[in-house]
Amino acid sequence: MTHGHAHHEHDHASERRIRTAFFLNLAFTLIEIAGGVWTNSVSVLSDALHDLGDSLALALTWRFARLSGRSGDAVFTFGYRRFSLLGGLVMGVVLLGGGAVVLLEAVPRLFSPEAANARGMFALAVGGIVVNGAAALRMHGGHGIGERIVTWHFVEDVLGWVGVLVVSIVMWFRNVPILDPILSIAITVYVLWNVGRRLKDTFVVLLQGVPPGVSLQKIEQAMREVPGVCDVHHTHIWSQDGERHVLTTHAVIECADSYDDVAAVRSLLKDRLRTLGIGHATIEIESADRPCREGGGSCRIE
């Protein structure tokens, strides 16, 4: 299988995962809305509102995932992979907005708690754990930032429903209605904290920062260890979608007397970079015995 074909299959797999997650999330959201009204549970209703926004965000994420599989053209020469970041960004913003609405609803209930249907909460919690657990398993294996945000959303939902399950069991035997808004607030704060961290990673990629988990110093050191390379400078690393990274650099080599010398070193450098997760590299070769016009200490080979 060629490298390009492998990426094509990967893109389709990503789209299928997000599509399945969307339909699972939407179906259970409708059940949650009815169940929240039935049980009079603010934690269930808040999660239903949260999931309704997630369903809309997942629909956009699914659309962007389809676009991200397109190859480059005259407008987007690197291709459409960065569109998948927009899906993650939309999902993150929706989660933040939904969390704020949940807090506005739940905090007042701390001071005037209302009775909830514990048996109904228990039944919904079991369904929530099963459905969101299945969606999380379906999303497992995605490596892009958008897919990681979606996966984390479902993992958080599973944890949230485990909390609802525990609270419903307690309330089944003892009338402690304040537990419901306390749980809702705790889940929401936890979600907002983790979504904020992932949005930060998304903005780093969108603003062409060095991708999270990638060390510029280590990559430059690895290139300097390639036989024939004296030094590297003017190195820039960014990511298309948080998974496929791009690099440009100037490499100073000892022997640049012929095209074959230059091609051999460039090939070794690209092989080394691929082992470090850099799939696309543009390398300008410079001679060690001539000063560089761009301030790197040597001159590029014309």
C-alpha distance (Angstrom), angle and dihedral (degrees) to the residues before:
residue distance angle dihedral
M1 . . .
T2 3.82 . .
H3 3.79 122.3 .
G4 3.81 91.6 -113.5
H5 3.80 92.7 48.7
A6 3.79 90.6 49.9
H7 3.83 90.4 54.0
H8 3.82 89.6 47.6
E9 3.81 91.2 54.3
H10 3.82 89.9 45.4
D11 3.82 90.9 54.2
H12 3.80 91.7 50.8
A13 3.81 91.0 48.4
S14 3.80 89.8 51.7
E15 3.79 91.5 50.3
R16 3.81 91.9 49.4
R17 3.81 91.8 50.6
I18 3.80 93.0 51.1
R19 3.82 92.2 44.9
T20 3.81 92.0 53.6
A21 3.80 91.0 46.0
F22 3.82 90.1 52.0
F23 3.81 95.3 53.7
L24 3.82 93.1 44.1
N25 3.81 91.1 48.9
L26 3.82 94.2 46.7
A27 3.82 94.0 48.1
F28 3.78 93.5 50.3
T29 3.82 92.4 43.7
L30 3.81 89.9 62.1
I31 3.80 89.7 49.8
E32 3.82 90.2 48.6
I33 3.81 94.0 52.6
A34 3.80 91.7 53.2
G35 3.81 91.4 41.9
G36 3.80 93.8 49.0
V37 3.81 91.5 53.8
W38 3.83 90.6 45.6
T39 3.82 95.0 50.1
N40 3.85 96.8 35.7
S41 3.82 87.1 -134.0
V42 3.80 117.2 154.3
S43 3.79 90.7 -163.6
V44 3.82 90.8 56.3
L45 3.81 93.8 43.4
S46 3.80 91.7 46.5
D47 3.78 90.4 51.5
A48 3.82 89.3 47.9
L49 3.82 90.4 54.2
H50 3.79 89.3 45.9
D51 3.82 91.0 51.1
L52 3.81 93.3 46.2
G53 3.78 89.4 58.4
D54 3.80 88.9 44.4
S55 3.81 90.4 54.3
L56 3.80 90.8 55.5
A57 3.80 90.7 45.9
L58 3.81 91.1 47.6
A59 3.81 89.9 52.4
L60 3.81 89.2 55.3
T61 3.81 91.0 43.3
W62 3.81 89.1 52.6
R63 3.81 90.4 50.6
F64 3.81 92.2 48.2
A65 3.81 90.4 47.1
R66 3.81 88.6 57.4
L67 3.80 91.2 49.2
S68 3.81 92.5 47.8
G69 3.80 90.7 66.0
R70 3.81 92.8 65.7
S71 3.78 117.4 107.4
G72 3.80 124.6 -125.9
D73 3.79 123.1 -69.9
A74 3.81 138.4 171.6
V75 3.82 91.6 -71.2
F76 3.83 102.5 39.7
T77 3.79 103.6 27.3
F78 3.82 93.6 178.2
G79 3.80 90.7 52.3
Y80 3.80 129.7 -112.4
R81 3.81 99.9 -68.6
R82 3.81 93.6 116.2
F83 3.80 89.2 64.7
S84 3.81 87.2 76.5
L85 3.82 87.0 65.3
L86 3.80 89.5 60.0
G87 3.80 88.7 59.4
G88 3.79 91.0 53.9
L89 3.80 90.7 45.6
V90 3.82 92.7 51.4
M91 3.81 91.0 46.9
G92 3.80 91.6 50.5
V93 3.82 94.2 48.1
V94 3.82 91.4 47.9
L95 3.80 90.6 50.4
L96 3.82 90.9 51.0
G97 3.81 92.1 48.6
G98 3.79 93.0 45.7
G99 3.80 90.3 49.0
A100 3.79 91.3 54.3
V101 3.82 91.0 51.9
V102 3.82 90.9 49.1
L103 3.81 91.6 52.7
L104 3.82 91.5 49.8
E105 3.81 89.0 54.2
A106 3.80 99.1 40.4
V107 3.82 103.1 43.3
P108 3.87 95.1 64.2
R109 3.82 89.1 52.3
L110 3.78 89.5 62.3
F111 3.82 86.7 71.2
S112 3.81 97.1 38.1
P113 3.84 107.6 25.3
E114 3.79 118.2 -170.4
A115 3.79 128.1 -148.2
A116 3.81 116.3 -100.2
N117 3.80 132.9 -160.0
A118 3.81 101.5 -103.4
R119 3.82 95.1 -171.2
G120 3.80 91.4 51.7
M121 3.80 91.0 47.4
F122 3.79 89.2 51.7
A123 3.83 92.7 52.7
L124 3.80 92.4 47.2
A125 3.80 91.4 47.2
V126 3.80 91.7 55.3
G127 3.82 90.1 49.4
G128 3.81 91.3 46.4
I129 3.79 93.0 52.2
V130 3.82 91.7 49.5
V131 3.83 97.5 45.0
N132 3.80 97.8 40.7
G133 3.81 90.9 41.6
A134 3.81 89.5 54.6
A135 3.82 90.7 48.5
A136 3.82 91.7 48.9
L137 3.81 90.6 51.2
R138 3.81 90.0 48.1
M139 3.80 91.0 52.9
H140 3.81 92.5 46.1
G141 3.79 110.7 114.9
G142 3.81 97.2 39.7
H143 3.81 113.3 126.8
G144 3.81 104.5 -179.8
I145 3.81 119.5 100.6
G146 3.81 92.4 -113.6
E147 3.79 91.9 51.6
R148 3.81 91.7 46.5
I149 3.81 91.2 53.1
V150 3.83 90.8 49.9
T151 3.81 91.6 46.6
W152 3.79 92.2 49.3
H153 3.80 89.7 49.8
F154 3.79 91.3 58.8
V155 3.81 93.2 44.0
E156 3.80 88.6 52.9
D157 3.79 90.3 49.0
V158 3.79 90.7 53.6
L159 3.80 90.2 51.4
G160 3.80 90.1 46.9
W161 3.79 92.6 52.2
V162 3.79 90.3 48.3
G163 3.80 85.9 57.0
V164 3.82 91.3 49.4
L165 3.80 88.7 49.7
V166 3.80 92.4 53.7
V167 3.81 93.2 45.4
S168 3.81 92.5 47.6
I169 3.81 90.7 53.0
V170 3.82 90.9 50.8
M171 3.82 92.2 46.7
W172 3.80 90.2 46.8
F173 3.80 88.6 68.9
R174 3.81 102.0 25.1
N175 3.80 131.0 36.5
V176 3.82 102.4 -124.0
P177 3.84 103.7 142.3
I178 3.82 93.7 168.7
L179 3.81 88.6 72.3
D180 3.81 89.6 73.3
P181 3.86 97.9 62.3
I182 3.83 91.1 37.4
L183 3.81 89.5 56.5
S184 3.80 91.7 45.8
I185 3.82 92.2 52.7
A186 3.81 93.3 45.3
I187 3.82 92.8 51.0
T188 3.81 92.3 46.4
V189 3.81 94.9 49.9
Y190 3.81 89.8 48.8
V191 3.82 91.3 50.2
L192 3.81 93.6 47.2
W193 3.81 92.2 50.2
N194 3.81 94.3 52.2
V195 3.80 95.5 40.6
G196 3.81 89.3 51.5
R197 3.80 90.4 55.4
R198 3.79 91.9 50.6
L199 3.78 93.0 46.6
K200 3.78 87.9 55.3
D201 3.83 89.4 56.9
T202 3.82 89.4 48.2
F203 3.81 92.7 53.2
V204 3.82 90.9 48.0
V205 3.81 89.4 57.3
L206 3.82 94.5 42.2
L207 3.81 90.4 51.1
Q208 3.83 90.2 48.6
G209 3.78 95.8 -113.5
V210 3.79 121.6 156.4
P211 3.84 104.0 -73.9
P212 3.83 116.3 -103.0
G213 3.80 110.3 -92.4
V214 3.83 93.7 23.3
S215 3.81 120.0 112.3
L216 3.81 116.4 -153.6
Q217 3.81 90.8 -163.4
K218 3.81 93.8 53.0
I219 3.80 92.9 47.9
E220 3.80 92.5 49.7
Q221 3.80 90.2 48.2
A222 3.81 90.8 50.6
M223 3.82 90.2 52.4
R224 3.81 91.4 49.5
E225 3.81 88.8 56.1
V226 3.82 91.8 60.7
P227 3.83 110.2 108.1
G228 3.81 111.9 -98.9
V229 3.81 95.6 20.2
C230 3.81 116.2 119.4
D231 3.78 98.7 178.6
V232 3.81 145.5 -26.3
H233 3.80 129.3 -140.8
H234 3.81 142.0 160.9
T235 3.81 88.1 48.8
H236 3.80 117.6 170.9
I237 3.82 126.0 -178.4
W238 3.78 128.0 -174.9
S239 3.80 136.8 149.7
Q240 3.78 134.1 -119.4
D241 3.80 96.0 -150.4
G242 3.81 108.0 -9.7
E243 3.81 90.7 -86.4
R244 3.82 108.0 55.3
H245 3.79 110.2 57.3
V246 3.81 130.0 -159.9
L247 3.81 128.9 -154.6
T248 3.80 137.3 -173.1
T249 3.79 123.0 -174.6
H250 3.81 146.5 153.5
A251 3.81 113.8 -120.8
V252 3.81 121.0 -161.4
I253 3.82 112.0 -150.0
E254 3.79 133.6 -170.6
C255 3.79 99.5 -134.7
A256 3.81 118.5 36.7
D257 3.77 100.9 148.2
S258 3.81 95.9 124.7
Y259 3.78 142.3 22.6
D260 3.81 89.6 -108.3
D261 3.82 91.0 57.8
V262 3.79 91.3 51.6
A263 3.82 94.2 44.0
A264 3.82 92.7 49.6
V265 3.81 94.2 52.7
R266 3.79 92.7 43.2
S267 3.82 90.0 52.3
L268 3.82 91.7 50.8
L269 3.80 90.8 49.1
K270 3.80 92.9 50.8
D271 3.81 91.0 48.3
R272 3.80 90.1 52.3
L273 3.80 92.1 47.5
R274 3.81 92.4 51.0
T275 3.80 89.5 57.8
L276 3.83 86.9 55.1
G277 3.81 93.9 52.6
I278 3.81 98.3 -98.2
G279 3.79 105.4 132.1
H280 3.81 99.3 174.0
A281 3.81 121.4 41.9
T282 3.80 132.7 169.1
I283 3.80 109.5 -161.8
E284 3.79 124.1 -172.3
I285 3.81 112.0 -159.4
E286 3.82 120.6 -142.5
S287 3.77 132.1 -172.6
A288 3.81 119.1 -115.4
D289 3.81 93.2 -140.5
R290 3.82 100.0 57.4
P291 3.85 127.5 63.4
C292 3.80 115.7 -110.9
R293 3.80 116.8 -117.4
E294 3.82 89.2 -143.9
G295 3.80 95.3 57.3
G296 3.79 100.5 -99.0
G297 3.81 97.9 120.2
S298 3.80 97.9 -105.6
C299 3.78 140.3 53.0
R300 3.79 128.9 -104.8
I301 3.78 118.9 -116.7
E302 3.79 110.9 -108.2
